[in-house]
């Protein structure tokens, strides 16, 4: 229901702001701009869904090989102790555990193109276990929060953008991003676990946190010890080497189990088109709402108001300059990326605002997009408390990003 009210608010607020701009400021372009934005956003939603078809077909085909080859079931057995705590509704050894793990791994490696189809595959498995087909289950919501929190270990694209913009040390935001994204993930899971009355203080969860902390520490050590050129090569290649390794290991597992790997891929890939078509109306709905909100000028007013409050409370004015990235990120990944690039171009990639905008961009994910696509792919209409928990993780990442940026660059 929360998503329903927010979607309505996008249009009502946009109309009110546009009317004020027309009547009091004589802005005769605002209403045409809103309608143009709605049409363009609808077109973008369709094109994004169309573009996802190829990627969905590829990864759903690969995952089918993994299922028939026994890899997904093996992952489910290995991860059983941890996932039984986080997802108590999922039966022990269920294959969906392997799908969830693959999705989260792709997210941590910054592989958005792979993460989305893997996440949709996991949602299909969770929907099979769901008793109320139009209502999100607890497991679905926990999975969504883990995605919207956006835990990223290798923020390849952000480091590449900083290098392109001429940053003296493109990797200097690497550790701050890790710290901020870890914070958003842990707090998001804690809130969701509290609502679901899951006891998270147990050995498997603590071991996982310990392993992640060691991994973050290792990546931090690498960022400080490697040269800029070495770190760029390391970041650009690590994720893709792992990704290719996964594909090859799935194929070899299929050969070992004497399945027809090619036929298995074709069977799985056929589902990519169906899934891509099913998310079109949900994606168009959320993108049109966001597009109308932006075109009316309501987004600019919101950012100005938040900036005024921050400065009135004695906050750093440079924080205000980076806030558009943080506010836009839950709504639109491409929009937030544009805000980040604009901030670096305006204030410089090595300015406090430029660095903070990069940390904002890398520390969380596009909450509204994820909810629309993932839930829409399986026909979920009642998302329950998924959106508030996702937005809480976003807010936690924003606060953590500011604190970490002040500690490193303030």
Secondary structure, DSSP 8 states (H G I E B T S, - for coil): -HHHHHHHHHHHHHHHHHHHHHHHH--TTHHHHHHHHHHHHHHHHHHHHHHHHHHHHHHHHHHHHHHHTTHHHHHHHHTHHHHHHH-TTS-TT-THHHHHHHHHHHHHTT-HHHHHHHHHHHHHHHHHH-SSTTB--HHHHHHHHHHHHT--S--HHHHHHHHHTT-TTGGGGHHHHHHHHHHHHHHHHHHHHHHTT----SHHHHHHHHHHHHHHHHHHHHHHHS-HHHHHHHHHHHHHHHHHHHHHHHHHHHHHTT--HHHHHHHHHHHHHHHHHHTHHHHHHHHHHHHHHHHTTHHHHHHHHHHHHHHHTT--HHHHHHHHHHHHHTT-HHHHHHHHHHHHHHH-TTSHHHHHHHHHHHSS--HHHHIIIIIHHTT--B-TTHHHHHHHHHHHHHHHHHHHHHHHH-
